[in-house]
Amino acid sequence: MAPKSDLLQGTLDLLILRTLSTGAMHGWGISLRIQQLSRDVLQINQGSLYPALHRLEQQGLIEAEWGNSENNRQAKFYQLTRDGRKQLAEETRNWERLSDAVARVLAG
């Protein structure tokens, strides 16, 4: 099994926004999707995920409504707002610029 990676708060926010860009999801689904797309390198625990979702909701970047999950349980479903889509585009550009710069330094 791959080692678990700790994520900086801003990085987790970016991953959540990107995950929600494909449609509304409940918290557990967001966590599973990130884990799946990262091939199990990134595993988001509930103690990090739910505070991040609450913070993004407070910032107006996502909104939530109650609905039924796949197993017919009540769950909060989160989706991006217009501001969330703008933030995702901006943060993606910043991340790409930063990761390019780190790659250049590592390459020497």
N, C-alpha and C positions, 0 to 999 in steps of 0.2 A: 504494500500500500504506500502511496506517495505521502510524504510528510505534509502536515497541515501548514498552511500559510496564514500568518496574521495579516489583516488588511487594515490600512489606514482608513479613518472615517470617510474621507473624501472619495477614496477608491471604492469603498462599499456603496456609497451613495450613487456613484457613477454606474456600478454594476446593477444596482436595483433599477435605476432609471432605464438603462439599456434593456434589461429583462422585461420591463413593463412596456417598452416601445412596441412590442408585438401584440399587446392586448392585456386586458385585466387579468389579474391573478391574485390568489390568496397567499398569505405569507409563506406557508409551508411549500407551496408551489414555486414561489420565487427562489427559495433556498435550494430546492431540488434542481431547478433549471440551471442555476449558477453552478452547482456541483456537477451536473451533467455536462454542460458546455465546457467546463474547465477540466474535464476528464478526471474528476475527483481530487484535483489539486486544491480547489477552493471549497471549503466546507464552512458554511455560515451557521453559527449557532444562534439559537433564539435570543440569547442575551445580547447579541449584537444586532440581529435583524430587526426585532420589534422596536427598539429605541430609534434605529435609523428610519424605519417606516414612519414612526410618529414624528420625528424631526422633519422629514420630507413633507409630510402632511401639513405640519405647522407652517412650513415655508411656502405652502401653496403649490408645490411641485407635483404632488400626487393628491388624489382624492379617494375616499373609500366609501363603500356601501356594503351592507350586509346582504348575503346571499347563501345559497346552499352549495356546498362543495360536492365533489364527485361521489363521496360516500354519504351524501344527504345530511351533512352536519352544517350548522350555521357557521359561517366564516366571513371575515371581512375581505372583500375583494378590492384591490388597489388598482388605480389606473392613472396614467399621466394626464396632467392638465396641459393647457397651451404653454404656460410658463415652464412646465416640466420638460416639454419637448425642446424649447429654446435652451434651457439649461443643459440638457443632454447634448445638444449640438455643440455648445460652447465648451463643456467639460471634455467632450470627445476630442475636439481640436487641441485643447490644452494637454490632454493625456498623450496624444500622438506627438506633439512637440517635445514634451518631456521625455518620452520613451526613446525618441530619435536621438535626443541629446545624450541620454545615458548610454545608448548603444554606441555612439561615436566615442565617448570616453572609454568604454570597455574595449573597443577595438584599437584604442591607442592612436 
